[in-house]
Every structure is written in structure tokens, then in C-alpha cells.
Amino acid sequence: MGRPIILDTDPGIDDAVAFVVLQHYCPSDVRLIVAGYGNITKEHTVRNALTMCSLLKWDVPVLPGASGPQKGSYETAAHIHGTDGLGGLSLSEQEKKPIETDDWLLYLYETICSEGTVDYITLGPLTNLAMLFMRFPDSKKHIGRIVTMGGGIGKGNVRPYAEFNMFCDPESAAFVLREADHLALIPLNTTETVAFSLMQIDRIGQCDTVLAHALYTILKANYAACTAYGELGSTMHDSTAVLYYLFPELFSVRKCGIHVNCEKEPGNTELTDRRHNIILAEQTDPALLLEKIMACVMKEYTPHG
């Protein structure tokens, strides 16, 4: 068993696949899922987190997080993930309910402290983590590894200069990347290379399991949306970050500082020599990562004949 994990997410199709990967490789390590705004509104991300937990029969509490950035407004990515955030996936069963609390930040803080030390994986905007650090500065001493999907060096996907998670709340992103002692950043430069082809998606669709049928539905929808924007296929941004957490040896990295622009080009992530507290993932083996994801989806499937 590894260190306890807090999963901070905004499901989202690629987030949903990341759930599958984590549930396959370390089902008992994830102690809490924080679902906040991002790819879609918080109302939908919470529902989608509950849906994925029910689909996977994964008993992890889901805590509703931030409803928006700390400053200003944001744009959802419904054009990529669908108006429901899961590409129109319709599942009748949703047995789980979210945690009900009047103070979700305090609940998150107390959960982290009760575990002693946790690892923290962020797949959406960095608002939740920034708010935690601001209100409870000592929470940092209870967090070991932070792995963040976000940013792009010289590229973006919501603006030419900015990646979606950073653009949603650049102030929070700048704060976390400045304050974190050790943070692994998995940027677009790496994640955009890890994309399912139609042939691979069809292979998933041939599996006669409820999970495979659900993922086939959302990946087909995602493939159409992603390729319409010039991407290689159904891009697995968030699963790539989770696979970095699980298998860091599959990535080449460099130590650097990252500055997040909050003004003229909000969300632009630039290399800086000011503080080398970031481990930046630069390259990986896309085919190997996609096979690892496929193995999670097809684990219970045995072809007939």
C-alpha cells in the first residue's frame, strides 16, 4: 500500500478515465475525491465523480469543492466534454451521495491531517489547493508529493498561450506553483501526445463489460471533439498525470521554476530561474501509457471463442 491520496478533479471525460486508472492500480489509497468546477460546472463534476465511483464500485467519499475561481469568472470546456461533462453518458445507477458539510475546506484539511501525510493529485484548476494553503498554511507539511496536470510551455489549448486549468484561475495556479515545496507539473507538451485512436476506442467497445461500454461512449464523443480542434485523438491529459504519479520512471523530467502569468496573458506558464521547485515532465512513451490505460479498462474481459 502506498501513501494516502487526495484526488482533486473536475470530471470531465479524461478525468473519468483517470478514475479508472487509479481504481485499477491503487484502489485503497485514494481517501478523498474533491470535485470542483472546471471542465463543467461543480453541480455536474460532483455528479460525474459520484457516477464514476458507482460505475467502478469504488467506495471513496466525494467532497464538493470550489464553485469558481477566487477572482473573476471562468469558461467551461463543455465543447469538449459535452453539456453534462461525460459526453452524454447516461447511467441509471448512482447510489453514492456527496459529503454534506458547511465547511468543505475544513473537512479537507482535517482529512489530510488525520492521514498524517498524503499525496495530492490535481486534475483541474488549482483553486481548491490554493484555498487550502491560504487558509491552513500548515497543511503543506502534511502533503508529500503534489502531481498537477496543467500548463503548457509555449502552447495552450484554451488560448494560444494558456492551458485550460491554468487559465481558469491563474492567480491560484501562480500561488500554488510558487508556494509548493515539490510539485510535479505534467503539461500539454507531454499529455497531448497520449491520445486514443478510433481503432483503440473500437477495441474498447468490443469488450462486453459495463465499464467498457461506458468508456466507449464517452471516448467516441471526446474523439470527435478533440480532433475537431486539431488534436491527435481522444487526448488523455489527466490519465497521463495519474500515470506519472504511478510510474514516474516512464517520463523524462527536468527541475525548473514556473511562472504563471496573471495579467496580459493569464494562465501562460513560463520557465523561470527564480526557484527550482517544479519537476516538469517533458517526454514519455505514449503507446506504453495508452496500453496501461487499456489494461485497466479490459481487466475483466475475456473474449469468447
Solvent accessible surface area in square Angstrom, and as a share of the most:
residue,aa,sasa,rsa
1,M,184,0.82
2,G,45,0.43
3,R,101,0.37
4,P,18,0.11
5,I,1,0.00
6,I,0,0.00
7,L,0,0.00
8,D,3,0.02
9,T,1,0.01
10,D,1,0.00
11,P,0,0.00
12,G,0,0.00
13,I,0,0.00
14,D,10,0.05
15,D,0,0.00
16,A,0,0.00
17,V,1,0.00
18,A,0,0.00
19,F,0,0.00
20,V,0,0.00
21,V,0,0.00
22,L,0,0.00
23,Q,29,0.13
24,H,61,0.27
25,Y,72,0.27
26,C,14,0.08
27,P,62,0.39
28,S,67,0.43
29,D,11,0.06
30,V,6,0.04
31,R,69,0.25
32,L,1,0.01
33,I,0,0.00
34,V,0,0.00
35,A,0,0.00
36,G,2,0.02
37,Y,6,0.02
38,G,0,0.00
39,N,12,0.06
40,I,9,0.04
41,T,58,0.34
42,K,52,0.22
43,E,114,0.51
44,H,42,0.19
45,T,0,0.00
46,V,16,0.09
47,R,104,0.38
48,N,8,0.04
49,A,0,0.00
50,L,6,0.03
51,T,15,0.09
52,M,1,0.00
53,C,1,0.00
54,S,21,0.14
55,L,26,0.13
56,L,16,0.08
57,K,182,0.77
58,W,12,0.04
59,D,133,0.69
60,V,4,0.03
61,P,54,0.34
62,V,0,0.00
63,L,0,0.00
64,P,29,0.19
65,G,1,0.01
66,A,6,0.05
67,S,74,0.48
68,G,21,0.20
69,P,18,0.12
70,Q,81,0.36
71,K,139,0.59
72,G,68,0.65
73,S,101,0.65
74,Y,55,0.21
75,E,82,0.37
76,T,45,0.26
77,A,8,0.06
78,A,30,0.23
79,H,103,0.46
80,I,30,0.15
81,H,12,0.05
82,G,24,0.23
83,T,115,0.67
84,D,36,0.19
85,G,0,0.00
86,L,4,0.02
87,G,17,0.16
88,G,54,0.52
89,L,25,0.13
90,S,103,0.67
91,L,62,0.31
92,S,114,0.74
93,E,119,0.53
94,Q,69,0.31
95,E,148,0.66
96,K,38,0.16
97,K,160,0.68
98,P,43,0.27
99,I,31,0.16
100,E,166,0.74
101,T,57,0.33
102,D,161,0.83
103,D,42,0.22
104,W,48,0.17
105,L,13,0.07
106,L,64,0.32
107,Y,76,0.29
108,L,0,0.00
109,Y,38,0.14
110,E,95,0.43
111,T,25,0.15
112,I,0,0.00
113,C,39,0.23
114,S,90,0.58
115,E,55,0.25
116,G,37,0.36
117,T,53,0.31
118,V,0,0.00
119,D,4,0.02
120,Y,0,0.00
121,I,0,0.00
122,T,1,0.00
123,L,2,0.01
124,G,2,0.02
125,P,7,0.04
126,L,4,0.02
127,T,1,0.00
128,N,7,0.04
129,L,0,0.00
130,A,0,0.00
131,M,51,0.23
132,L,0,0.00
133,F,6,0.02
134,M,92,0.41
135,R,118,0.43
136,F,29,0.12
137,P,82,0.52
138,D,58,0.30
139,S,0,0.00
140,K,60,0.25
141,K,149,0.63
142,H,36,0.16
143,I,17,0.09
144,G,29,0.28
145,R,83,0.30
146,I,8,0.04
147,V,2,0.01
148,T,1,0.00
149,M,5,0.02
150,G,0,0.00
151,G,0,0.00
152,G,1,0.01
153,I,47,0.24
154,G,77,0.74
155,K,66,0.28
156,G,24,0.23
157,N,73,0.37
158,V,33,0.19
159,R,84,0.30
160,P,117,0.73
161,Y,53,0.20
162,A,1,0.01
163,E,3,0.01
164,F,20,0.08
165,N,9,0.05
166,M,1,0.00
167,F,37,0.15
168,C,5,0.03
169,D,0,0.00
170,P,12,0.08
171,E,53,0.24
172,S,0,0.00
173,A,0,0.00
174,A,15,0.11
175,F,38,0.16
176,V,0,0.00
177,L,3,0.01
178,R,137,0.50
179,E,55,0.25
180,A,1,0.01
181,D,83,0.43
182,H,112,0.50
183,L,0,0.00
184,A,7,0.05
185,L,0,0.00
186,I,0,0.00
187,P,1,0.01
188,L,3,0.02
189,N,46,0.23
190,T,1,0.01
191,T,0,0.00
192,E,56,0.25
193,T,54,0.31
194,V,0,0.00
195,A,13,0.10
196,F,1,0.00
197,S,47,0.30
198,L,74,0.37
199,M,160,0.71
200,Q,40,0.18
201,I,0,0.00
202,D,57,0.30
203,R,96,0.35
204,I,0,0.00
205,G,22,0.21
206,Q,131,0.58
207,C,1,0.00
208,D,99,0.51
209,T,25,0.15
210,V,102,0.59
211,L,22,0.11
212,A,0,0.00
213,H,90,0.40
214,A,4,0.03
215,L,1,0.00
216,Y,69,0.26
217,T,57,0.33
218,I,0,0.00
219,L,1,0.00
220,K,80,0.34
221,A,40,0.31
222,N,3,0.01
223,Y,48,0.18
224,A,63,0.49
225,A,18,0.14
226,C,4,0.02
227,T,46,0.27
228,A,83,0.65
229,Y,138,0.53
230,G,69,0.67
231,E,48,0.22
232,L,133,0.66
233,G,0,0.00
234,S,0,0.00
235,T,3,0.01
236,M,0,0.00
237,H,24,0.11
238,D,3,0.02
239,S,0,0.00
240,T,0,0.00
241,A,0,0.00
242,V,0,0.00
243,L,0,0.00
244,Y,13,0.05
245,Y,19,0.07
246,L,40,0.20
247,F,41,0.17
248,P,54,0.34
249,E,128,0.57
250,L,43,0.21
251,F,17,0.07
252,S,55,0.36
253,V,71,0.41
254,R,105,0.38
255,K,99,0.42
256,C,4,0.02
257,G,1,0.01
258,I,14,0.07
259,H,67,0.30
260,V,3,0.02
261,N,31,0.16
262,C,45,0.27
263,E,150,0.67
264,K,189,0.80
265,E,68,0.30
266,P,35,0.22
267,G,0,0.00
268,N,19,0.10
269,T,3,0.02
270,E,71,0.32
271,L,73,0.36
272,T,25,0.15
273,D,130,0.67
274,R,190,0.69
275,R,103,0.38
276,H,95,0.42
277,N,8,0.04
278,I,0,0.00
279,I,51,0.26
280,L,5,0.03
281,A,1,0.01
282,E,72,0.32
283,Q,127,0.57
284,T,28,0.17
285,D,68,0.35
286,P,44,0.28
287,A,68,0.53
288,L,71,0.35
289,L,0,0.00
290,L,11,0.06
291,E,79,0.36
292,K,45,0.19
293,I,0,0.00
294,M,1,0.01
295,A,53,0.41
296,C,0,0.00
297,V,4,0.02
298,M,41,0.18
299,K,84,0.36
300,E,133,0.60
301,Y,53,0.20
302,T,108,0.63
303,P,91,0.57
304,H,166,0.74
305,G,127,1.22
